[in-house]
Structure formats: structure tokens, C-alpha cells
Amino acid sequence: MAKVNNSVLRWNADDGIINYCNGSFSRKCHKAPDEIIGKHIQELSLIDGMQLQHINELQLIPGEIQTDTLSWKSEDGCQHTELASVHAITHDGQTVSEIQVKGLESEEELLFRNAMDELLSIITDKDIERYEKFNHMLTICLQYLRMQTGIVGSSMGDHLDLVCAVGTHADLLQQNKTVTLFGSLHDDILNTEDVVTVQNMATERLGSTSIGEISNILSYVGIQVLSANGPFGTLSFFSTKPRRRTFTQHEKRLVSLIANWIGIIVGNEEQLEFLSHQNDYYQSLFRTVPTMMMLCNQDGLILSTSDLLSRKVGMDPLKIPGQNCQRLFIDQNKQKLTSALIKGEAKQLPLTLRFDNGETLEVELNSSIKHIGSMQGVRMIVLADVSERNKAIREVEEQNRQLALVNQSLNQFAYIASHDLQEPLRKIQQFSSFLEEDLSETITEDGKYHLSVIVNSAQRMSTLIQDLLEFSSAAKGQLSVSEVDLNNVLADVRSELDLRLAESNTQLMVSSLPTVQGDLTLIRQLFSNLISNSVKYRDENREPVVQVSAQCNNGNTTITIKDNGIGFDQKLASRAFEPFSRLHTSKQYKGNGIGLSICATVCEKHNWILSANSEPGIGSEFTIVIDQKV
């Protein structure tokens, strides 16, 4: 199953007004981002059922990241749920200024759980006949696998008698009722107890690719069905199209579970009605489920557990029923677990399992209420191991903390550069000037040269410090996002550079530009640096022209700054945006190679894409791609 694109939503902590929404989140609301930005966070529930389940229950500490559940309805009316991280953003380290929610979970686990719920309700329904059970179970699995046809067959000598068929080719198969075993995939299945899968028959298997009257089978998954009386037959699903991805462990598990349940039905059909009301049946059923599961009553009394859960906690599965599930978890979880049991329904509740050897395991609890025969209001609890995921999250948080310390050190350096370095530098410049005046009549030519070297070097160092401060200023701090009219920005830049444009006789041509979301100060600095760069590297042999234009396409805005300057080798384009990287000598052109790196930093902070295309003697073209959907 494909991973859900990360959806991001951010709002102000003090007034609850949404200030950022990316395209992935807005698509789940069937809205554009600007239709969501500016709304109050509580208004989300009015938009197609979009809801954060426990956001009001989370007590967020500045800088902390917790988990919550994000649910919404798709356009077809289906309910979807995914895990999300909730980040309490702080600017001063003391208070929570913004809250950001980011989707984390893949849909595969959710789809698997939903399919399991549907299957369990069918297998335990005493009013559904055997053939209907098979039909429903195959239909559920067929939809989950996204394949064309599913069949159950009973092996009889050299052929397979069709018991049930659903899907695209069901009618054609049921006309003959038998499938030859020799040389077929069904023959392979009967010789193993494992799930057999073929992603693309054309590349993975030679020989027969037919099932009954259906030819050119290209993808396949199947398993032997075993009953209490021995081998019964096969369960298989197939398509006449190859799969674009391999079969997942969840898909194989579901096929295996259905085969087990079919085996139980055909081997113990008369006994099944009685067993469906008894805990012993669920105990045996759970042994086929490779998931940490248990059945409890409202008070936490354990009725049954899966073998995987009993192995995890190191207890005999026959001794767990009758105990309270509270003892399986750490003491700090008692209140949350009690609340979940009373409500019956819970999603992604973070808890910690406690093992007999003293070790622990981080899990998330999902609970639903089931009515199983005479047992009403049973809590079916599924525990998901999230220890590795939480470990990865903590590692990212630690990396972010270390990065924050590095940024703090960089800010301290900028402070030193602006004060401690500039003061002695000013003295060098000042007293060098005094020497030039005092010794103007007696100084030798060598002395004049030496003094000029000192003055020029000091001036270059002063320029370098100022450039460093500008680069540091662009890189640090949060964006102050607002609607920015680029026409006004270019008007300001033209006014700022008016003297340089006049002195260089540069013609600045600006087409109509759009309004974008961004930081006005940084955007003004971006265009000022790009246009200054074009003026600086003009070709003295022709009248310099700088053109600024925009083009909108499929939600993206592309801004182009094109000049007819000296250009540079396109092989060096990637170096152009690196700090202190110069593509021309300092004797030809003054500067420290900071300007374009500031432009790259500004675009990176806005999630814009900056690129350059150039040709020596022709000119350069800088392109900024702005995703207006995000």
C-alpha cells in the first residue's frame, strides 16, 4: 500500500488561527490551502469530518512532540484515519507559540485492521451460511489485494472442484466447475504450507499461465487450505495484469488467515456454531493471528489473548485469561488504560508494555467494542509495536536539538563579527588613514604601496563581515509569512538600485508579477541580490538588459530573471549558490561570493526552487519555482 503523503497543518497557539496548510492536508479537506488558512482550528470538524481526535487532551510542553489521530472522509464518503505527530513549536523556549500537526502513518496497517474487523464479524455470524461466508471473505480479501478474481477449490485427485468464486472471471470458471491441477500453480500450492506469490508470471515463471478457462494469468497469490481432517484444497487470487509491487506481509497474512478460517469451517462446520459463542474458539482463532491482540471486558478482565502477545510479555497463554490487563502495562498507564476500557473505542493510544524480566516495549492501543455470541460489549484490543518508530522520532528530535545548538553558535559568531571584529578593523582603517596624511610628504613609494595594501585589505575584510552578517540574517529566524505583491517588491528594488542602474546604463524590464505567500523582507533581499548580480556581471561591449517575468502553470509560478551579461560555464552552476564561491576573479569583479548563496538560502526557507542556466558571452537566467498549492 502506498504511503500517505505527509500532511502538514500549523496554527497559532494563542488564538487557534491556522497560518499554514500544505497541499496534502488541503486535498484531504477537498479545499485549496488558502481556503483553510485563516480559519480557527475548531472549524476543521465542519470540513468533511476532518478531526484531530485528542488534541484538546494533549498537554503540550514547549518543543515537545506527541502523537494524535487525524481522521477525515474521502470524496467517496469513506472514513480514513492516520497517525500524526503534534509539535509544540516555541520561539523563546518558554512558551508554545505555534502547534504543528504532521501525518505519519501508512494506510496499510489501517486497511489490514479494517479487513480483519470485517472478516471477524463474518466468521462469527451464525446466521450466515457456509457458501455466503466464503463469498464474503473472498470479496473482502479481493478488494484488499486489488486483484481480479478469487477462488476456493477442493482438491480431488488430478483436478480441483470449484467451491466458490468471486470477481471478474467468476462466471466463466463456474461454467466448468473443475480446474486441472497438473502443471498449474495450484499443484505447487498443494506441495507447501507457505503462501505462494507471483508478481509477474511473464518474468518469474515458465509454463502454464492458465486457470481453468482463464488464460494469460500474470499475477497470483495462493495457499493450501488445511482442515481438521487433513488437506482440503486451495485458496487463490489472480489477475490477468502484473502487479506493480511485491506482495506485502500484511497481504500474505490475510490470505493465510482466510485459508485457516475456511479450514476450520469445512472441518468443524457443525461444531462452529457452538464454538463461536465460546472463548475457547477465540483462543484458537487468535493463535493464527500474527498480532498482539486480546479480548477484555469493560473492567479489564482478560478473556483471551493472541499467542504473540503472550510470548511478548513472557506469560503462559493459558494462565493469562482471568487476569486484569492492567498488570501487562506500566503503572503510569493505569489511568489512560482505564479510560480506554470504559469508552471501548480508542485509536493509537500510546502505552508501554511491561515484561516479567523488567524490560518494556512502547506500543499503541487500538480498541473496538464487539458483540461475540452471548458475550456483549467485549473490548477487542490490538497493540502495535511502535518502539522503533518512536526511537527514530527521538533521534530526529535529538538531531534537531543539536542543530539548534549549532544555530545558536552561529548566531553568537555573527554577534562577535558585528561587534568584536569590526571595532579593531575600524581602528586599522582609521590609523592607516592617519599614517597616509602624516607621512604624505616623507613616505617612500614602497611605503605608499604597503599602506595601500593595508587599507585595501581592511576594506575587503569589512565587506566580508557585512556579507557574513547578511547571510546569517537570511539563514536564521522564523519566516514572517504574508501576502507579498512582487510588483511592489520590484518597484522597491528598482528605487534602491536606481543609481547603479543609471551609472551602468542598465535597462530593467519587469513584466506583470503575481502575489505570493512569503517573508517580505527576505523576498526583497532575494530580488535585490539577483538584479544586482546581473548588473555587476554585465558585458561592457553591449547595453545591459535585465528582464524579470512570471509564468503560472498547474498551480506553480515560475519567476525568471534574465540578463545579457558575461555569463559563466554551466558546469559551474551548482557552485554559484555556495557561500564564498566565485566564478570570476576578484580583480575583475569585487565581492566575496555571498550574494547568490543568500538567494539560495531565502528560497530554501520558502520551499522554493532556485536554479541557474548560463552561457559565457550570452548571459544568465535565474529561475525561481514557487509551488502555490503548498
N, C-alpha and C positions, 0 to 999 in steps of 0.2 A: 504494500500500500504506500502511496506517495506521502511524503512528509508534508504537513501543512505549512504553507509559507508563514514565517514568523509575523504575527500581527502586533502592532505597537500602538498604544494609546497613552497619552500623558495629560495630566490636568494639575491645576494649581491646588495646593493643599489647603489654603486658607478659604477660598471661595468655591472650590469644586468646578471651576470653569475649564473645559477641555481646551488645551493650547496646541496639541499636536496629535495627528492621526495619520497613519500611513495607509497606502493603498490596500494592503492585505486586510487591515481591520475594516476599512470603509466598505470593501466589497462584501464582507460578511453582513454588513448593515444594509446592503443594496443602496448605498449613498455615495456621493463624492466626498472627499476629505473635508472640503470647505463647508459642507452641509452639517458636519459633525463638530468641527472646531467652533468654539464659542458657546456650545451648549453646556448645560450642567451635567455632571456625571450621572446623576439620578435619572436624567431623561433617557438614558440608554435603554432602559427596560421598555420604553414606548416604541423603540425601533426594532421591529421584527424579533421581539423576545430577547434581545441582546442583554446579557445579565452577568454580573460578577457575583458568584454565589455567596462568598463570605467576607466581602471587602469591609463591611461595617464591623465585623468581629475581629479583624486583624488589628493588633496594637503595634503599629509600626514605629521602630526606633530609627532616628536619622542614619541613613546609609545602609539600613538593613534590607535584605531581600527575603521575602516569604513566598509561599505558593498559594494559589487560589484556583478556582474553576471558572472558566469562561464558557458560556453556553449561548447558542444562537440558532435561528432557523434559516435553512437554505431556501432558495426560491421555490423548491418543490414541496415546502412545508415540513421537511424532515428536521428533527431536532439534532443538533450537534453539540459536542462537549469537548473541550481540550484543557489541558493543564496550562497554567500561566504563572509567570514569576511577577511578583509585585515588589517594586523597588522604591524605597523611600529616599528620594533624592534630597540632598542637603547642600546648600551653598556655603553655609558658615560652620558646618559641623555640629551645630547646636539644635537647630530646628528643622523640621521637614518642610521644604518649600514646594516640592512637586512630587507627584506619585506617578510612576510609570508601570504599565502592565504590558507584558510581552508573552505571547503564546509560545509554548514549549513542546507540547505533546504531539506525537504522531497519531494518526487516526487508526492505525492497525490494532492497537490494544483495545480501543473503544469498540471497533467493529467486531472484534473477536468476542468481547464480553456481551455485546448485544445479540450476536448469533447464539451464544451459549444460553442466554436467558430464554430466547425463543425456543431453542431445542429442548431445554429442560421442561418448559411448560407443555410441550407436545408429548414428550416421553412419559410424563406423569399424569396425563389426562386420560382417565379411564373411559371417557365417552367417545374417544377416537379409535376407530377400528385399525387393525394392523396395516392394511394397504394405505389408508389415509395417513397414518403415522409415517410410513416410508415416503409417501409422496411429499408431505410437508417437509420432512427432514432433508430430502434431496433438493427440494426447491430452495430452502434456506441456504444450504451449502453451495448450490449452483450460483446463487446471487452473490454470495461471499467470494467465491472463486472467480466470478465474472467469466464463466465458461458457457458453452452452448447446451450440452446435454449431460444428464446424469442417469446412471442405471444401477440397479441391483439385480444380480443374476445368481441362480443356484447351479452349481457345477454338477453335471450329470454325464459321467463318462468322458467322451471326447467333445462334448458341447456344453453350452451354458443356457439354461432355461431362464428367460426373462421374467423377473418377478415384478419389477416396477421400472418405469422410465419416465423422465420429465425433460422438458426443454425442446429445443429446435427440432431434433430428429426423433422425438419420442414416437410419433405416429408411424413413421416408416419402420422403426425397429419392432413395434408391436404387431405389425402385419405378419411377421415370420415367427416371432416368439423365441427363436433359438439363435445362438451365436457360436460359431466354430471356435474351439479352443486352440487347436494345433497351430503353432507358429504365431500366435497372437500375443498381445500384451497381457491378456487375461491368463494365458498359460504361465507367463513369467510371474504374475502375482501369486498364483497358487503354489509356487515353489519358494515363497518367502513370507515372513510375517511383517516385513517393513513396507512402508509406503513407497510405491514406485512412481516416479515422475519423469516426464519427458517434456522439455520446454519447446523444442523444435525437432520434430520427427525427421525432417529432411537432413539435418546435420548430425543428429545424435543416434539414429537407429536405422539400420538397413533391413529390408524385408517388408513384410506385410504392414500396411498402414490403414487397414480396414477393420471395422467393427460391424458385423452383420452386413446389411445393405449399404452402410455408410462407408465411403471410400475417402482417401486423402485426409485421414486424421493427422493433424500436425502437432497438437499439444494434448497431454494426457496426465492424469493422476489417478491412482487406484490402490486398493489394499484388499487383502484376503479377509473374508468375514468368517469368524470362528464362533461356533455356538457351544452350548454345554455338551452337545453330542459329537463335537468334532468339527472339521471344516465344512462350511455351508456353501460358500460361493465367493462372489466378488462384489465390491462397491467401486465404481469408477466414474470419472467425469472427463469429458473430452471436448475438443473444438477442432474445426477444420482450418483454424488460423493459429499460427505460432504465438506463444506468449512473448511479450517484450521484456519480461523479467522472470527471474527464477522463482520457484515456489518457496514461500516463506515457512518458517517453523510453525507459525500460527495456522497457516493453511493446512499443513500436514497433520497438525494436532486435531483440527476439526474433522478432517476426513477419517482419521483413526478413531476418534470418539464416536462418530456416527456408525462406523463399522462395528465397534464394540456394542453399541446400543441395539443395533439390528441383530447381532448375535444373541444378545440377551432376550430380545423379543421372540425370535424364532425358536430358541432353545427352551424358553420358560414362559411361553405365552399364557398358559393357564395360571401360572403362579404369579405373573406380573401384576395383575390387578390387586392381589393381596399385598405383595411386596411394596407397591407404590405408596401404601399408607404407612409403611414401617420404616423406622430409622435404619434398620439393617440394610435395606436396599440402597439407601443413600450412602451408607458407609462403603458398600461395594462399588457403587457408582463413582464416588469420589476417588477411589483408587485408580480410576482410569483418567483422571483429570490432572495434568501436569501443572497445577496451580495451587497456591496456598489458599485454601478455602475452608470455611466452617459454617455450620448451621447452629444458631443460638436462639434462645427465647429473649424476650424483652429485658429480662434481668441479667442476661449474660451467661446463663446456664448452657453449656455446650452440649448439643445433640449429636453432632458428628463432625469429623474433620477429614480433610484430604491427607493422603499419606505424605505428600510433600511437606505440608505444614508440620505434621508430627515429627518428620525427620529433621526439619529445620530447628525446632525447639528441643529436640532430643528427648522426646517422650514416646512411650508405647501408645499407638493409636487406639488400642482397646481400653486404655486407662484414662484417656482424656475426657470422653463423654461423661457428663455428670459434674465436671468441674466448672468453675466460673472462668470465662475468657479473660477476666482482668489479670489473672495470675500470669498470663503469657506476655504481658506488657510491663514496661517500667512504671513505677508508682506515679511519676509525673503525668502519665497519660490517663489516669483514672477518671478525672472529671470529663475530659473530651470524649472518652470511650462511652461513659455512662450516658452522656447527652446523645451520642450517635445511636445507641441501642434504643433509647426511648423514642427518638424520631423515626428510626427504622431505615430512613433513606439518608445516605451520605455519599459524598463524592470526594475522592482524593484527600482524605483526612490524614495528615502526617502523624504517624505514631512510631514507636520503637519497640520491636520485639525483644524479649529478654530470654536468653538461653540458660540452661542449667549450669553450663561451665562459666557463666559470668559475662560472656560476650553478648553483644547486641547487634541488631540489624534494623536499619531505617526502612520503613515500609509506608505505603499509602493505603488506607482502608476505603473500600467501596462497599456500600451496604444497600440491600433492597429487601422489601417485605414480600414473602412468598406464602402461599396457602397450599400446603402439601398434604393432600388427603384429609385426615382428621386433625392434623396439626395446623392451626390457624395462626397467622401473624409471625411466622418464622423469619428470623433475620438471616438472609444469605449473605455472608461476608467474604469478600475476595481481597487478599492482601497482595500488593505489588511491591517487589523489591526495588527500591529507589536509591539504594546506598551508593551505587556507582554514579548515578546522575547527580546526587547531592554532593558527592565528593568532587565531581567535575565543577559544579557550581561554586563550591567553596574555593577551589583552586583559582577559578576565574576572579572571584571576589578578592583573593589574596593578591593576584596579579594586578587587579585594579588599585588595590591599596598601595602596592609597591610603585605603580605608575603615578599615583597621586603624590607620593613622596618625591619621586623624580621630578615631577612638575613643580613641586614646591621648591626643590633645589634650584631648578631653572629660573623660577621667579626671583629667588634670592640672588642668583647670579646677575639677573637683569638689574636688580636694585644696586648691586655693587658696581655694575658697569655704568649706571646712570649717575652715581654719586662719587664713589671712591676712586674710580678710574678717570673720570672727567676732570676732577679737581687738579691732580698733578699734571694732567695733559694741558689744561688751560695755562698753568704756570710755565710749562715748556714753551708753549706758543708765545706767551706774553714776554718772557725774558729773552727769547730768541729775537723778538722784535726790538727789545731794548738794545741788545747787542748790535743789531744791524744799524740802529740810529747812532749809538755811542761810537762805533768804530767805522762809521761810513767813510771818514777821510783817511784813516790809517790802515784799514784792513787790506790784506793782500787778496789777489784773485782766488788763491786756494781757500783762504778763509771765507770769502764770499760764497764759494761753492759749497763748502762744508756747512755754513749756516743755512743755505737754501735747501740742502738735503734734510736738515733737521726740521725746518719749517714745513716742507712738503710732506715729510713722513708723519709729522704731528697732525697735519690736516687730514691725511688719509686715515690715520687712526681715529680721529674724531668722527669722520664719516662712517667708518666701520662700526663704531659704538652706536651711533644713531640708527644704522641699519639693523644692528642686532636688537636694539630696543623695539623697533618697528616689527621685526619678525617675531619677537617674544610676545608683543602685544597682540598680534594676529593669532598666535597659536593658543594663548591661554584664555580662560574665562568661558562663560556660557553665552550662547547666541541670544541677542535681544531681537526676537523674530517679530516682524510686522509686514504689512503690505508695502512694497517698495516699487515706485514708478521709475523704471530705468530711464525714461525720457528726462525726468528731473535730475537723476544722478548724472547723466551725461552732460546736462546743462551746467551743473556744478563743476564737473571735471573740466569742461571747456573754459569756464571762467577762471578756474585755478591755474590752468596751463596756458592762459591767454598769451602771456609774454613769451613763453618758449615757442608757442605755435607761430607767433608773429616773427620772432627772430629767425626761426628756421624756415619761414615761409611755407609751413606745413598746412595742407588743406585737410580739415577734419570733416568728413561727411557722415552724418548719422541718420539712418532710416528710422521709421516708427518702431518703437520698442515696447514690449509688454510690461505688465505689472507682475512682480514675483513676490514670493514669501522669503524673507531673509533679514539679515542684520544690515541696516542701512549704512552704518559706519564702515563695516568690513567690505560691503559691496562697492562703496565709493572708492575705497583704497584699491580694490581689485581693478576697477576700470582705469583709475588714475595711473597705476603701475603699468598696465598693459599698453595704454596710449603713450605714456612717457617712454616706454621701451621702444615703440615704433618710431617716435621722434628721435630718440637717441641714436638708433642704428639706421638712420636714413642714408640714402645714396646721394652723395653730393653732386653726382652727374645728372640728376633729374629732379624735377619738382616733387617733393614728398607728398604722398596722399595716404591718408588713413581712413578706412571705411568701416563703420560699425552697423551691422544689420542683424535682423532676427527672423527666424522661421519656426512656425509651430506645426507639429505633426504628431498625431496619435497621443496627445497628452504631453509630449515632450517639447520644450522650447530650446532652440539652438541659437546661441548668440555668437556672431563671428566678428573678429577684429582683424582686418586685413590691411597690410601695408605693402608698399613697393620699395622697401629698403634693401639693405645689403644681403639679408637672408643668412642662412647657415646650412651646413651639411645635415640632411635629415637623419643620418646615422647618429647624430649627437642630440637629437630631440629630447630623449629621456633625461639627459644631463642638464638640459636647460632649466628644469624646475628644482634642481638640487641646490641647497644653500652653498654659497661661495663658489659655485661652478660658473666659470666664464668661458664663453665660446670665442671670444676675441680678446686680444692683448690689452692690458691696462694702459699701454702707451697710446693706443688708438682711441680707446673709449674709457672714460673714468667710471669707477664703480667697484662694488665688491661681490656682485652676483647674488644679491639678496632679493631684488625686486620680484623676479618670476617665482622664486620659492615662496614668497609671501602670497602671491596669487594662487599657487597650488594649495597652500595651507587654508586660505579662505574658502576655496572651492571644496576642499575635503571636509571642512566643518559644516558646509551646507549640503553635503552628499551630492555635489555637482561633479561633473567630469570635465576636466580641463586637458586639452591636447594641443599639439603644435604641428604644423606642416610648413616646411620651408624649403627654399631652393636658392643657393648662392647666386646673387646678381638679379634675382627675380623679386624676392620679397618673402614675407612670412604671413601665416594665417593662424591665429589662435581661436580655438573653438571651445565654447562652454555649453555643455548639455545639461539642461535643467529638467528634472522629472517633475512636472506639475501635478502628477497623480499622487505623489508621496507627501 
